[in-house]
Amino acid sequence: MKKYAFLPAALLMLGTAVGAAQAAPSAGRAVNRDFAKLSADGSRAFDDIDMARTALANNDTAGAVKLLTDANNALARAKGDNKVFMKAEAQLTPPKKAPAGAPAPKAAPSTQPVAWLPVDGEYIVTEDLEPTSAKGTAVASANTSLNKGKPAQAAQNLQVAAVDVDFVLAIAPLDASASDVYRASNLLAGATPNTKDADAALLDAQNSIRFVSEDMVGTPSGKKAAGN
């Protein structure tokens, strides 16, 4: 997934090819359908959060403030997004295999339903592959093909090897995330910005993300989801 430093971006590229391999001949439609579950404003907000933390690390407080203004606005718009769905954290279905480096929850999952915002998605290779195995070699070949700008060849490699993949969604609790970003913005306001606590607030937003299998996202409460 593109938003988090702990998730290698190459997996997203690989995932697109894997999705194409498994969905052939309607690969494009399958990939588009999966990524259509994401909230554009939610994705933008978490891009801003990530970049704001980078700005703070580089002592660019003014840059971080601008990014957080955009993130606040994006999260406000996301409250009307038909991609939002209601579910208690305890009811979330974890994926077969979580992305590498995914943060572990620090507390028992809540049983209180909250609004969740799908902010990113990724195809994950669900098998533990030996690098020298046929499937491991296929994945390596697919990455090589992708780096050369040959996604069709990458998809073919994975299809022939029958590599097992799963589409995983990253979802964020909308209200809690908006609160964290607003808190960070306030900590940076004024003549003496508190960059340390602001960064901690943004980290809280990132750590609140949960990873679920794609079938968790159904028809949003009170609305008809696009494509349903």
KEKE-3310 file (N, C-alpha, C; in steps of 0.2 Angstrom, whole numbers, plus 5000, padded with zeros to 4 digits):
npx = (5004:5002:5003:5009:5024:5029:5024:5028:5029:5030:5023:5010:5010:5014:5002:4992:4996:4994:4981:4976:4980:4973:4960:4958:4949:4944:4952:4955:4942:4940:4951:4948:4935:4939:4947:4938:4931:4938:4939:4941:4943:4947:4959:4967:4968:4975:4987:4991:4993:5004:5014:5014:5020:5032:5036:5037:5047:5057:5058:5050:5038:5028:5025:5019:5008:5000:4998:4990:4979:4973:4971:4962:4951:4948:4944:4933:4925:4924:4915:4903:4904:4900:4907:4909:4907:4897:4903:4907:4923:4926:4919:4926:4933:4948:4961:4967:4981:4990:4997:5014:5022:5011:5003:5000:4984:4983:4974:4959:4948:4934:4917:4908:4899:4906:4910:4919:4932:4937:4953:4964:4971:4976:4984:4988:5001:4997:5003:5016:5031:5045:5060:5066:5057:5045:5034:5039:5049:5041:5035:5046:5050:5039:5040:5051:5047:5037:5045:5051:5041:5031:5017:5008:5015:5020:5008:5005:5015:5012:4999:5001:5009:5000:4998:4993:4982:4976:4964:4966:4960:4963:4957:4951:4946:4934:4929:4938:4950:4949:4948:4961:4969:4964:4968:4982:4984:4980:4990:5001:4998:4999:5013:5022:5024:5020:5028:5032:5021:5012:5016:5015:5001:4997:5003:4995:4984:4988:4991:4978:4973:4965:4966:4957:4948:4941:4927:4922:4917:4902:4885:4884:4878:4861:4863:4865:4877:4890:4889:4882)
npy = (4994:5011:5021:5020:5019:5006:4997:4989:4997:4990:4979:4983:4985:4972:4966:4971:4965:4951:4951:4953:4942:4932:4936:4935:4933:4946:4955:4969:4974:4967:4972:4985:4985:4980:4991:5001:5001:5009:5025:5040:5053:5048:5041:5052:5060:5051:5050:5063:5064:5055:5062:5074:5070:5066:5079:5085:5078:5083:5096:5105:5113:5122:5117:5105:5110:5115:5103:5096:5104:5101:5088:5088:5094:5084:5073:5078:5079:5066:5061:5061:5051:5037:5026:5023:5013:5005:4996:4986:4985:4972:4964:4964:4956:4948:4948:4934:4934:4947:4963:4965:4971:4977:4987:4980:4979:4988:4986:4977:4973:4984:4983:4992:4999:5008:5021:5016:5020:5015:5016:5012:4999:4982:4969:4954:4941:4926:4915:4906:4907:4898:4905:4898:4890:4885:4894:4904:4908:4913:4924:4932:4933:4940:4952:4957:4958:4968:4979:4981:4987:4978:4973:4964:4952:4949:4946:4934:4926:4924:4918:4906:4900:4899:4907:4911:4924:4938:4951:4964:4976:4992:5000:5014:5021:5033:5044:5044:5046:5058:5066:5064:5070:5083:5086:5086:5097:5108:5107:5111:5124:5142:5152:5144:5129:5112:5100:5087:5081:5083:5075:5062:5062:5060:5048:5040:5041:5034:5021:5017:5011:4997:4980:4971:4958:4959:4957:4963:4975:4981:4986:5003:5010:5016:5020:5016:5007:5011:5003:4992)
npz = (5000:4997:5006:5019:5027:5032:5023:5008:4993:4981:4982:4979:4966:4962:4966:4957:4946:4950:4952:4939:4934:4940:4937:4923:4908:4911:4918:4920:4924:4936:4944:4944:4951:4964:4969:4968:4980:4988:4997:4990:4996:5009:5006:5001:5013:5022:5014:5016:5029:5031:5023:5031:5043:5038:5034:5047:5053:5045:5050:5044:5048:5044:5031:5036:5042:5032:5025:5034:5035:5023:5025:5036:5029:5019:5027:5032:5021:5018:5027:5021:5012:5002:5003:5016:5030:5044:5058:5072:5079:5084:5076:5064:5050:5049:5037:5027:5027:5035:5029:5028:5043:5048:5060:5077:5086:5101:5111:5118:5105:5101:5105:5100:5087:5074:5062:5048:5036:5021:5016:5009:4998:4994:4985:4992:4993:4998:5002:5009:5002:4996:4990:4980:4975:4962:4962:4970:4961:4951:4956:4958:4945:4940:4947:4941:4928:4930:4934:4922:4915:4910:4913:4908:4905:4918:4924:4917:4921:4935:4934:4927:4937:4947:4959:4975:4980:4990:4991:5001:5012:5019:5033:5041:5057:5056:5064:5074:5068:5062:5073:5078:5068:5069:5082:5080:5072:5080:5089:5082:5080:5083:5091:5097:5091:5095:5090:5093:5100:5091:5080:5087:5088:5075:5072:5080:5072:5061:5067:5071:5060:5053:5046:5034:5026:5009:5009:5019:5017:5014:5009:5013:5029:5027:5014:4997:4991:4978:4963:4968)
capx = (5000:5006:5003:5013:5031:5030:5021:5032:5025:5031:5017:5004:5012:5013:4995:4988:4997:4991:4974:4975:4981:4967:4954:4958:4951:4941:4957:4954:4936:4941:4955:4944:4930:4942:4949:4932:4929:4941:4937:4946:4945:4951:4966:4970:4969:4981:4993:4993:4996:5011:5018:5015:5025:5039:5038:5039:5054:5062:5058:5046:5032:5023:5023:5015:5002:4997:4995:4985:4973:4970:4969:4955:4945:4947:4941:4926:4921:4923:4909:4897:4906:4896:4911:4909:4902:4897:4904:4911:4930:4926:4916:4930:4936:4955:4963:4971:4988:4991:5003:5020:5023:5005:5003:4995:4980:4985:4968:4954:4943:4928:4910:4903:4899:4909:4911:4925:4933:4942:4958:4969:4969:4982:4984:4994:5002:4995:5007:5023:5034:5052:5062:5069:5051:5042:5030:5043:5052:5036:5034:5052:5050:5034:5043:5056:5043:5034:5051:5053:5035:5028:5013:5005:5020:5020:5002:5005:5019:5008:4994:5004:5011:4994:5000:4987:4983:4970:4963:4966:4958:4965:4951:4952:4940:4933:4929:4944:4956:4948:4950:4968:4972:4962:4972:4989:4983:4980:4996:5005:4995:5002:5020:5027:5021:5022:5029:5033:5015:5008:5018:5012:4994:4997:5005:4989:4979:4990:4990:4971:4971:4964:4966:4952:4946:4937:4920:4919:4914:4895:4881:4884:4871:4857:4864:4866:4884:4891:4890:4878)
capy = (5000:5017:5027:5018:5017:4999:4993:4990:4999:4985:4974:4985:4984:4965:4964:4972:4959:4945:4952:4952:4935:4928:4938:4935:4938:4952:4958:4976:4975:4965:4976:4992:4984:4980:4997:5006:5001:5014:5032:5045:5058:5045:5040:5058:5062:5047:5052:5070:5062:5052:5067:5078:5067:5067:5086:5087:5075:5088:5102:5109:5114:5126:5112:5100:5113:5115:5096:5094:5108:5097:5081:5089:5095:5078:5069:5081:5077:5059:5059:5060:5046:5031:5020:5022:5008:5004:4989:4986:4982:4965:4961:4964:4949:4949:4944:4927:4936:4954:4966:4965:4977:4980:4988:4976:4983:4989:4985:4973:4976:4987:4980:4997:5000:5015:5022:5015:5023:5012:5021:5009:4992:4979:4962:4951:4934:4923:4909:4907:4904:4898:4909:4894:4886:4887:4900:4910:4911:4916:4930:4936:4935:4945:4959:4959:4961:4975:4984:4983:4990:4973:4970:4958:4946:4948:4943:4928:4922:4922:4914:4899:4897:4898:4910:4912:4931:4940:4958:4967:4983:4996:5004:5019:5024:5040:5050:5044:5048:5065:5069:5064:5075:5090:5087:5088:5103:5112:5107:5115:5131:5147:5154:5138:5123:5106:5095:5080:5078:5083:5069:5057:5062:5058:5041:5037:5040:5028:5015:5015:5007:4989:4977:4967:4955:4964:4956:4966:4981:4980:4992:5008:5011:5021:5022:5011:5007:5011:4996:4986)
capz = (5000:4995:5011:5025:5026:5033:5017:5002:4987:4976:4983:4976:4959:4961:4967:4951:4941:4952:4951:4932:4932:4942:4934:4916:4904:4913:4923:4921:4928:4943:4948:4946:4956:4970:4971:4968:4987:4992:4998:4987:5001:5014:5004:5001:5020:5024:5011:5019:5036:5030:5021:5036:5047:5035:5035:5054:5053:5042:5053:5040:5052:5039:5026:5039:5044:5025:5023:5039:5033:5018:5028:5039:5024:5016:5031:5033:5015:5019:5031:5017:5007:5002:5005:5024:5033:5051:5060:5078:5078:5086:5071:5058:5048:5047:5031:5028:5029:5035:5026:5032:5047:5050:5068:5081:5091:5108:5116:5115:5100:5104:5102:5099:5080:5072:5055:5045:5030:5017:5014:5004:4996:4991:4984:4996:4991:5005:5003:5011:4996:4996:4984:4975:4972:4956:4964:4972:4955:4947:4959:4957:4938:4939:4949:4936:4922:4931:4934:4915:4912:4906:4917:4905:4906:4925:4926:4914:4925:4941:4932:4926:4943:4951:4965:4978:4982:4993:4991:5008:5013:5025:5035:5047:5061:5053:5069:5078:5063:5061:5079:5079:5064:5071:5088:5078:5069:5085:5092:5078:5079:5088:5090:5099:5089:5099:5085:5096:5102:5084:5077:5090:5086:5068:5073:5083:5067:5057:5071:5071:5054:5053:5039:5033:5019:5005:5009:5025:5015:5011:5008:5019:5032:5025:5007:4992:4988:4971:4960:4971)
cpx = (5004:5007:5007:5020:5033:5027:5025:5028:5025:5025:5011:5004:5011:5006:4991:4989:4994:4984:4972:4976:4975:4961:4953:4952:4948:4946:4955:4948:4937:4945:4951:4939:4933:4944:4944:4929:4932:4938:4943:4948:4949:4958:4970:4972:4975:4987:4995:4996:5003:5016:5019:5020:5032:5041:5040:5046:5059:5062:5054:5039:5026:5021:5018:5008:4997:4994:4990:4979:4969:4967:4962:4950:4943:4943:4934:4922:4919:4917:4903:4898:4902:4900:4911:4904:4903:4898:4908:4918:4930:4923:4920:4933:4943:4956:4967:4978:4988:4997:5009:5021:5017:5005:4998:4991:4983:4980:4964:4950:4936:4922:4905:4904:4902:4909:4918:4926:4939:4947:4964:4967:4976:4981:4990:4995:5001:4999:5014:5028:5042:5055:5064:5063:5049:5038:5034:5047:5048:5035:5040:5052:5044:5036:5047:5052:5040:5039:5052:5047:5031:5023:5009:5009:5020:5014:5002:5009:5016:5003:4996:5006:5006:4996:4994:4987:4976:4970:4962:4964:4961:4960:4953:4946:4939:4933:4935:4950:4955:4950:4958:4972:4970:4967:4979:4989:4984:4987:5002:5003:4999:5010:5024:5024:5024:5023:5029:5026:5010:5010:5015:5004:4993:4998:4999:4984:4981:4989:4983:4969:4970:4964:4961:4951:4941:4930:4917:4915:4907:4892:4882:4878:4867:4858:4865:4873:4885:4892:4886:4871)
cpy = (5006:5022:5026:5016:5009:4994:4994:4991:4994:4980:4976:4984:4976:4963:4965:4967:4953:4945:4951:4945:4930:4929:4937:4931:4945:4955:4965:4978:4973:4969:4983:4991:4984:4987:5003:5006:5006:5021:5036:5050:5054:5043:5046:5060:5058:5048:5059:5068:5060:5058:5073:5076:5067:5075:5088:5084:5079:5095:5107:5110:5117:5121:5107:5103:5113:5108:5094:5098:5104:5091:5082:5090:5088:5073:5072:5079:5070:5056:5058:5055:5040:5025:5019:5017:5007:4997:4990:4982:4975:4961:4960:4957:4950:4945:4938:4929:4944:4957:4966:4972:4980:4981:4983:4981:4983:4987:4980:4976:4978:4983:4985:4999:5007:5015:5021:5017:5019:5016:5018:5001:4989:4971:4959:4943:4931:4917:4910:4903:4904:4901:4904:4889:4889:4893:4906:4913:4915:4923:4935:4938:4940:4952:4961:4962:4967:4980:4986:4986:4985:4970:4964:4951:4944:4944:4935:4923:4919:4917:4907:4896:4896:4901:4912:4919:4932:4948:4960:4974:4986:5000:5008:5021:5031:5045:5050:5047:5056:5069:5069:5069:5082:5091:5089:5095:5109:5113:5111:5122:5136:5148:5148:5131:5117:5101:5088:5077:5078:5076:5062:5056:5059:5050:5037:5036:5034:5021:5013:5011:5000:4986:4971:4964:4959:4963:4959:4972:4980:4986:4997:5009:5017:5023:5015:5012:5007:5004:4991:4987)
cpz = (5000:5001:5017:5024:5027:5028:5011:4996:4981:4976:4979:4968:4957:4961:4961:4946:4943:4951:4944:4930:4934:4939:4927:4914:4906:4919:4925:4926:4935:4947:4949:4951:4963:4973:4971:4975:4991:4992:4995:4992:5007:5012:5004:5008:5023:5021:5014:5026:5036:5028:5027:5041:5044:5035:5042:5055:5050:5044:5049:5043:5047:5034:5029:5040:5037:5024:5028:5038:5028:5020:5032:5034:5021:5020:5033:5027:5016:5023:5027:5011:5007:5003:5012:5026:5040:5053:5067:5076:5079:5081:5064:5056:5046:5041:5032:5030:5029:5031:5031:5036:5049:5058:5071:5085:5098:5113:5113:5110:5103:5101:5100:5091:5079:5065:5053:5038:5026:5014:5009:5003:4993:4990:4988:4994:4998:5006:5005:5006:4997:4989:4978:4972:4966:4957:4966:4966:4951:4950:4958:4949:4936:4941:4944:4930:4924:4931:4927:4911:4908:4911:4915:4906:4913:4927:4923:4919:4932:4939:4931:4932:4948:4958:4968:4981:4985:4993:4998:5008:5020:5027:5041:5050:5059:5059:5073:5074:5063:5067:5080:5074:5066:5077:5085:5075:5074:5089:5088:5077:5084:5087:5092:5097:5093:5093:5087:5097:5095:5081:5080:5089:5079:5068:5075:5077:5062:5060:5072:5065:5055:5046:5039:5026:5016:5006:5015:5023:5011:5009:5014:5022:5029:5018:5003:4990:4981:4968:4962:4968)
residu = (MET:LYS:LYS:TYR:ALA:PHE:LEU:PRO:ALA:ALA:LEU:LEU:MET:LEU:GLY:THR:ALA:VAL:GLY:ALA:ALA:GLN:ALA:ALA:PRO:SER:ALA:GLY:ARG:ALA:VAL:ASN:ARG:ASP:PHE:ALA:LYS:LEU:SER:ALA:ASP:GLY:SER:ARG:ALA:PHE:ASP:ASP:ILE:ASP:MET:ALA:ARG:THR:ALA:LEU:ALA:ASN:ASN:ASP:THR:ALA:GLY:ALA:VAL:LYS:LEU:LEU:THR:ASP:ALA:ASN:ASN:ALA:LEU:ALA:ARG:ALA:LYS:GLY:ASP:ASN:LYS:VAL:PHE:MET:LYS:ALA:GLU:ALA:GLN:LEU:THR:PRO:PRO:LYS:LYS:ALA:PRO:ALA:GLY:ALA:PRO:ALA:PRO:LYS:ALA:ALA:PRO:SER:THR:GLN:PRO:VAL:ALA:TRP:LEU:PRO:VAL:ASP:GLY:GLU:TYR:ILE:VAL:THR:GLU:ASP:LEU:GLU:PRO:THR:SER:ALA:LYS:GLY:THR:ALA:VAL:ALA:SER:ALA:ASN:THR:SER:LEU:ASN:LYS:GLY:LYS:PRO:ALA:GLN:ALA:ALA:GLN:ASN:LEU:GLN:VAL:ALA:ALA:VAL:ASP:VAL:ASP:PHE:VAL:LEU:ALA:ILE:ALA:PRO:LEU:ASP:ALA:SER:ALA:SER:ASP:VAL:TYR:ARG:ALA:SER:ASN:LEU:LEU:ALA:GLY:ALA:THR:PRO:ASN:THR:LYS:ASP:ALA:ASP:ALA:ALA:LEU:LEU:ASP:ALA:GLN:ASN:SER:ILE:ARG:PHE:VAL:SER:GLU:ASP:MET:VAL:GLY:THR:PRO:SER:GLY:LYS:LYS:ALA:ALA:GLY:ASN)
# end
